[in-house]
Structure formats: C-alpha cells, structure tokens
Amino acid sequence: MKKIFLIVLLFSIYSFAQEVLDKIVAVVDNEFILKSELDFQTNMVAAQRKLDPNSAELRKQVLNSIIEEKLIYAQANFDSIMVTDEEVTNRINYQLEVFKQQYGSIERVEQMYGMSVEKIKRELRDEVQKSLMIQKLQEKNFSGIEASRREVEIFFNTYKDSLGIIPEKVTISHIYKNPKASKTNKEKYYSLAKSILDSIKNGANFSDMAKKYSEDPGSAAQGGDLGFVKRGVFYPEFEAAAFTLEANQISDVVESPVGYHIIQMLERRGESIKTRHILIKIKLDEQSDLNTITFLTEIRDSIVRKFGSFADYAKKYSEDNDTAPFGGDLGTFFINQLDKQLLDAVSKLKEGEIGFPRRIEYSEGNYGYHIVYLVKRTAQHLANLDLDYPEMKKLADDNKKQKKYAEWIEQLKSKIYWDVRI
C-alpha cells in the first residue's frame, strides 16, 4: 500500500507555496494541487532516491501519488472519518520529537522553520488532521487483509527466482533498566528547584527565571509557556498539580519522570489549561550507572547459573514496557537492519548466549542499560519458504494489499471528480 508523504514535507510545502503565485496542475474534489507542491515533492523524492528531478516519468509518478492521497482524503470526508483533538495533538508532539532528534534541539527546529514551536504546531495542525483521517480510512479498508497459506505459497513460487539471497538474521531479547538517581543527587536538584521557587515568591520574574534555568528546550525560550493543552497530554504528576491551580497561582516543586517542575497557571478554558513551567532535570551520576550495571550483571549471572529463564527475569525486572510482558522479546531482524548499538551487542554472541550490560541511547540525553540474549542466528541463504515463512508472508500480504489498493483507487477515481491540467 502506498505510503502517505511525511508531515514534515507537507508542512514545508505550505511555507514554500506562499512565496510564489502558483499554477494549478490538478484538481481533486474541491482541492487544488499547485505547481509549487508538485515541484517541491518531486525534488524531495528525487533527492531521497538519487534520481533526476527533471524526469517526466518521476514527475508523473509524484503527481499520481498526490492525487491518490487527495482522493482518499475526499473519501474520508464522505465517510465522516473523525479524529480527535487529542489524536492530532499527540501526533504533532511526536512529529516535533522527530524534528528535535533530526536537528538536535527545539531551538534548532525553530531556526530551521523560522517560527516558534507553538506556531509550528498551529501550522501543522490541518495537515496532521488530514493525514490521520487518511490513515484511519486506509486502516479501515486494508488492515485486515492477509494472504492465506496457499496465497503465500503461490507468491513464493511466482517470485522465488527474484528473491535472491536472504541476509543473516537474528532473533533477540533483552532486559532493560533505567539508571535511578541517588537520594543525594535528587536532593541536590530539588534544592535548586526550591531556591528558584523561593526567588519567584520573593519577586523574581517567572519568565526570566524560566529562560535562565529551565531545561525544557521546547518552552524555556518562551519563558516556560506551554500554550493551551487538554488533559492527558502532560505527565499525570504534572497534571495533578496543574489542574488544581487558580489563575496566576504557582505550584510547589512537583516531581515527574523528567525532573522537578515549578508550574504557574495562566488561564483555564474548560478542560484546557494554559500553563508555564520551569523544569530542573535530575542528572544521573556515575554511581547511578554503576548500580544499574551491577544489577544487570547479577541478573545475567543468575540466568547463566540456571536459577531462572531469561524470559522470567525479563518479565519481572525489565523496564521496557513494550517487551517485558513477552519475556523481553525484541523480534527477528536481518543483521543489516540493526542499528549500531544492537549490532555491537549481538555481533560476537553465539546462539544462546547473553551479553554483558551495555549502555543504549534512545533519545538525546536519555539512556539506559540492557543485556541482550541471542535466541537464534540464521546464516544468509537462498530464500526458503520454511525458513523464511514470516518474511514471505509479509511480502505476500503487502502484494495482496497493493493489488486491493490499486483496485480501490480506481473505484475512487470513478466516483470522485479529478482532473489533471498539465
């Protein structure tokens, strides 16, 4: 099934399209496709795939993709597909986190787009809503489509000569732990937050203190302003304190998983609140890391000495909430799919071995430690239906969905107005 263009591209198109008077190159339902949009997306696809942006065939393919996307959006409107404000907000926050990781900081994101993070959120909102509507309609139509065993066999027999060599793959599990700040360390940063709060109570300007001390890159430059947000977006500890405040009231020091907050209520509109805050992060020290490494080493030793299975220890102690209930199972991966951290962790392990604790970074400034268990290693080989059935089924599923998708698009084209004008 064809993928929707990334939200970041759509947002960039919005900015680019304002700069020139555009020619309409196509119409779908009541929406126009502008030349600037087609030019921009063609250039982006060409850059990603290292193709000639002046290729007429590429330009035609990109235009078809845009048309298909707008056809689906029109059908989503006809079908009254709904998305909630919370879903839109969560997707925008996720997208901003992706931007942050891509560019290094929220400040850098603001520089790249020439506007504040709050304005970026506002500009993204319409496109994110459209994207979610399209996604929901696609899921409604295609999420349940699967190839039967017989269809997988037919797919394999049809394409086996073109499948070539299947790379080496590994099945891995892990037990993950976050380092915990020591009591002494927590007290140090609590004291800092308390001293900032005392200064504000004694007349210091909240906004100035936020700009000087807050370690929230998304709000510090705006004096800690978090804008209007509905319940359910912030950490529960933050909201428990924030929703009890009156206008202009300032909270005591509040602890959440990211650190200590000083919160001020600015305005309330029903279930939405506008607050600002100062965040003081609790930094970890060497002892925090050492305690975590020691703990994981002891778990590893216990498993090696047959005091319990890896899965049992993962269910009991791992802090990866996505994999712990499944015994730490991370899944099966081709070796070239692994990022450097996981590749380093499994490259020298033999099947059935458990590595020693390793540090793993999962976002800027956030890390933990884990031990990795190599459940199975399969050497590279010619495609084999028995050895590679999960991969063959996925390919067969995708092939079936692509055929159904193409039929669906033709149906949409037959009942929704569209016209190419180039």
N, C-alpha and C positions, 0 to 999 in steps of 0.2 A: 504494500500500500504506500502510495506516495506520501512523503512527509511534508508537513507544513513548514514554511520558511521560518527561521528563528525570529523571535520577537525583536531581538536587537536589530535585525535587518529592517524589519518593518518600521521600527522607530527611527532608524537612520534615514529611511526613505521619506518619512514625514518631514524631517528637517530639510533634506535635500530638495524636496519638491516645492518648498516655499520660495526657493531662490530664483526660479525661472517661470516664465509663462509656458504652460505645458500644452502639448498636443494630446488629444485623446486618441489612443491607439486601439482601444476596445471598450465595449460596454457589456456588463453582466447585470441583468435585472435593472436595478436603479443605481448601480455603482459604475464609476468610470475607472479605467486603467490608463494612467498617464504615461507619456513617453519617458519622463524622468524616472518613474518607478521601474519601467522595463529596462531602461539603460542601467540603473543602479543595480538591480538584481542580476542582470546579465553579467555585469562587470564583477560582481561578488562571486557568482558561480564560476566564472572563468578563472578568477584568482584562486579559488579553492581547488579547482580541478586542473589548473595549469593549462587552460585552453585559450584559444584565440577569441577575445571578446567581440571581434567583428564578424565572427562566423554567423551566417544567416541561419544555419540549422540550429545552432545553440540559442540564438535569439528566439527562434520559433518555439523551441522546447521550453524556454523560460516563460514565454507568453502563455503557452498552453497550461503550464503549472499555475500561473497566477489566475487564469480563467477558471481552472478547476477549483481552486481554493475559493474563489468568489461564488461559484455555483453552489458549493457545499454550504457556504455561509448563507446564501439566499434560501436554500432548503432548510437550514437550521431555523431561520426566521419563520418560514412557512409551518414548520413542525413545532413552533413555540418552545424550542430548546432554551432552557433557562440556566443561568449561572448566578451564584450569589455574590454579594459584595465581598464576603469573606474569602471565597474561592479566588476572586480577582486579586484581592489584597495579598493573599498567600503566594500566588504565582508571581506577582510583582516583586515581593520581598525575596523570593527565591531567585528571580532574574537579577535583582540587584546584587545578591550574594555572588552570583556567577560573574557579573561585571567586576565586582570587588576583587575576586580571585584572579580575573583576567588582567586587570590593570594595577593591582597591588593595594589599592586603598579606595575608600569612598571619595576622598578628596581628588584623587586622580580621575575617577569616573566623572566627577563634576567638571573637571578641567576638560576632559575629552568631549563632553557634550555641551559645554558652555552654559550650564544651568545648575541650580541647586538640586539636591537629591529629591526634595519634595516636588519640584517642578517636573523632574524626570518621571516620578511616579504618576503625576497627573497626565503627562503626555502619553505614557504607556497604557493608561487605563483602557481606552477604547479598543486598541489593538489587542490587548490581552483578553478582553471580554470576547472579541470576535474569535480569537484563537481557541479559547476554551469552548465556545459554542461549536466550532468546527470539530474539535477533538471529541466532544461528547457525542456528536452525531456520528462520527466515524466509529467510535467505540460501540455505539448502539447498533450499527449496521454490520460491523466486522469482528468485534471482539470474540464472538462465539464460533467463528469459522475455524475449523480444524480439518486436517487431512486424515482420512481413515488409514488403518494399517495397509490396506490394499492400495490406496492412493499414494502412500509413501513408497511402496514397492514399485509402482508404475513410474513415479517421479525418478527414483534411483536408477531403474533400468533404462529410462529415457536419457538421463543426463550423466550417467556414471563415467563415461569416457571423457567428459569435460570437467569433472570434479577434481581430477588430478590428485596431488599428494595432500593428505590431511596432516597438518603440523602436529608436533608433540603436544600433548595436553596433560593437564594435571587436575586432580580433584583435591581440594584443600579445605581444612577447617582451621579455626583459630579461637583463642581465648584472649579477650581484650580487657585491659584495665586502664582507667584514667588515674594519673597520679593525684593524690589528695594533698592539699596544703596542710602543713603542720599547724597545730594550735597557735604556736608562737607567731608564725607567718600571718595567720588570719588576724590575730590581734593587732599586728603592726598596721595592716591595711585598714582595719576597722578604725583604728585610732586616727589615721589620716582622713578617712571619710567623716569621722565625728568632728575633727578640727575644722574641716571645710563647712560642715553644717553649723557649727558654733559661730564661725565668721559670718555666715549669711544671716543668722539670727541677730548678730551684733551690727548689721547694717551693710555688709558686703553685697554687691550686686550679683544676683544669681547667674545671669547671663555671662557676666565677666568671669565668674568662678568656673562656669562650665567650659568656657573657651580655654581657660588656663589649665584646668585639672582633669576634665572629663576624658575618659579613654574610650568613649563610644565614637568611632570615626564617622558614623552616619549622622550624628547630631551635634557634636562638640562645636563645630564651626558656626552653627546656627544658635549658639547659646544653650544647647541642650534640647531645643524644640523638637518634639516628636510628631507634631501635627495631630490631626483628628484620627483616632483609631477606635474601632469597635472592640468589645470584649472578646477575648480569645486569641488575640494576636501576640500579646506580651507573655512573659513567664507568669505562671499563677501567683508566685510570691509578689511580683511587681504589681499585678492587677489587684491582689487582695488589699494592698496598701493604697494604691492609686484611687480605686473606686470608693474609698471611704473619705477621701479628702473633699473639703469645700473649696470654692473658688479662691485662688491665691494662697491656699494653705500649703505648708511644706511638711513632708513626712519626716519621721525619724530615719535613721540609717536602715535600709532594707536590704537583706541578703537574697540573691538569686543565684542560679548556677553560673552566671558570668561575673559575679562580683557584688560589690556594695553600691546601692543606689541612694541618691537623695532626690526625691520626687516633688515637684510642685504642680498642683492642679491649676491650669489656666482657664479652662472653660469646659462645660458639660452640655452636650446636646443629646438628650435621651440616653441611649446606651453607648453613645460615642463620647470619648473624652479627649481633650487636648491637654497634654502634659509636657513638661520638660524635665530633664533629669541630668544628674552628674553621676557618671559611672567610674568607680575605682575598682580596677581588676585586681584579683588576688593572684599575685605571681607565685609560681612554684619555685622551690629551691632544690639544691642537689639532694637533700635528704628525702624530699618527696619522690624524686626519681628513683633513688636507691631503695626506698621502701617498696615501691612498685616492682622493681626488677627482682628484689629478693622474694616477694610474694609469688610472682610468676615462676621463678626458678624452683621454689618449693612445690608448686603445683606440678611442674614438669617432672620433678624427681618422683613425686608420688605416683604419677601415671606410669613412668618407666618402671617403677618397682611393683607395678600391678596392684596398687591399692584402689584402683578405680579406673573406669574408661575415660578417654578424652571427652566423649560426649557428656558423661555425667558431670565432670568438673566444669565443662563449658556452661551447662545448664545452671549450675549452682553459682559460679563465680564470674563468668564473662559479663562485661558491661556493654557489649554490643547487643542492644535490644533486638536488632533485626535477626541475628543469627543464634543468640543464646538459646532460645526455645527449641532450636533444631540441632542442638549439640555443637554449635559453633560452625555449622556447615556454610562455607562460602560459595561452594559450587564447583563446577568443572570449567576450566578455561584453557584455551590454546595458549601455549607458553608465550607467544608474541602478543597476547592480549594483556598480559600482566604489566602493571606499572613497575618502575624500577625498584620500589620498596618491596613489593611482593616477590618480584623476580629474584632479588638478592636473598630473600628469606627462604625460597624453595629450591634455588638452582643447585645447591650442593647436598640437598637432603635425598636420602634413599626412601623408597616407598615404605611407609610405616613408621618413619622417623619423625620426631618432634624437635624443632629448632629451639635455640635458646632465646630469651627475651630480646626483642628488637623494638626500637623506637619507630613509631609510624606517625607521619604528619597527615592530618586530614583536612586542615584549612590553615590559613595564615595565623600563626601564633597559637594554634591548637594542636595538641599531640597526645599520644598515649603510648602504651607498650603492649605488645602481644607476643604469644608463642604460636607458631604455625605448625600444623600437623599435615604431612603429605600423605593423604589417604591412598592415592593411586597415581601412577605415572604411566602414560601410554605413549610409546615411541611413535615418530612420524611413520605414516604408512599410506598405501593406496586406499581410497575411500572404500569402506566396507559397511554394508547395511547393518550387520550385527554389532560391530564395534562402535559405529558412529550413528546409531539409530536416533538419539536425541537431536543431533545436528541435522541429520537427513529429514527428520520430521519437521524441524523448524523451517528448513528450506522449502519443504513441500507445503507447509502451512502458508508461508509467505507467497509461494507461487499461486496457490488457490485463492488467497486474498487479493492478489494483484489482478487475477482474471475477473473476480467478482467486482473489484473496484472499477475496472475498465468498463464493465457492463453497466454499473451504476452511473458512472459519469455520462455515458451515452444516453441513459434514461433522463438524467437531469438536463442534458443539452436539448432533449426533445420537448421538454415542457417548460423550461425557464429561458426567457429571452436573453440572447447573447449575440454579439456582433463584433467582428474584427474589422478595424478601419485603417489598416495599413496594407 
